[in-house]
Amino acid sequence: MNKLVFVALGLGLSLAIGACSVEAGVGVAAAGTPCESISCQAAAAQGLDVQGDDLCDAASSSAYNTLLDCACLSGGGQGLCDPECGGNLCLDNGADGPCGDCLTANCGAEFNSCGAN
């Protein structure tokens, strides 16, 4: 009986510790809000873990938001690539081939700036 209680206590403690772990790549921005520790280039290519997160690096976050403002209608952006990017990049899921082509053609400066951050 004592072994059963000890095993149950140990299992409960290990589950509690596991619940408190922090995933790699997720941090806290200066304002105290959750952010993702990836570059603008990575966010544009592979997307974010959580839609709407900021990027932890201020320059990367600014470049990513500027790219979204050019490409997407959501949030009052210009929407120059919304038909191609509305179902992927604009939802923070990364850009697919047609979206990337549109970004290069219509949001080139913003896309290049994002790639450099």
N, C-alpha and C positions, 0 to 999 in steps of 0.2 A: 504494500500500500504506500509506503514512504517513497519507493522508487517511482511509482505511478504519479504521485503528486510532484515529485522533483522533475520528472520528464515533462509533465503538463506545464509546470512553472517555467521550465527552460524553453519550451516551445513558444509559450505566450510571450516571453521576454524577447526571444529572437524575432518573432513577428512584429513586436512593437518597435524594435530597433530597425527592422527592414522598412517599416512604414515611415520612418523619419529620415531615410536616406535622401540625398539630393542627386538628381540626374546630372550627368555630365552635359555641359553646354548650356545650362540654365543658371542664371544669376539674378542679381537684383540691381536695377539701374539706380543712378544717383537719387532719383526722386522716390526710391523705395518700392517701385513697381517691378514685377517680374520682367526679365529680359532674356534674350538668348545670346550666348557668347559665340556668335559666328559672324563672318564678314558679310558685307552686302553682296559680294559675288556669290558666296555660298547660299545665302538666302534666296537670291534670284534663281540660282540653278536648282537647288534641292528643296527649297521651301522652308517654312518654319515648323517647329513642333506644335505650336499653338497659334492659331489664326489670330492676328491682331497684336501679337507681342511686339515689343520694341527690340532693337538690337542693343546690346550693352554698350558698345563703342559708339560714342556720339557722332563721329564722322560717318561711320557705316550706316547708322540709323538715319541720319539726314540724307545720305545718298540713296538709300532704299526708299524712303518716303518720297523723295523727288522723282525717282523712277516710277513709283506707283502713281504719283500725280500726273505724270505725262501719259502713262499707258492706260490707266483705269478711270472709269466714270465714277466708281464708288468713292465716297468722301469728297465729291465735288471736283475731281480731277478732270483733265482734258479728254481722256478716253480715246486717245489716238490709236490704241491697240486693243480696245475693249472687246471687239469681236474675236480676236485671236487669243487674248490673254484673260478674258473675263472668267473662264472656267478653271484657270490654273494660277498664274502669277497674281492676279487680282484677289485671289482667295488665299494668298500666302502659301501656295502649293508648288512654287517654282515654275519656271517658264519651260514649255515644251518647244519643239522645233519651229512650228509656225509662229508662236509668240516671240521667240528669239529673233526670227527673221523680221517681224514687224518692229520690234524694238530697235534693231539695227537700222532699219529704214526710216523710222519716224521719231524715235527717241534716242538717237545715236549718242549725243553728248551725255545724256543722263545714264544710258546703258554703259558707256565707257567709264564714267565717273564711278558708277557702282562697281564695275569690274576692278577698279583700282583701289577699292576700299575693302 
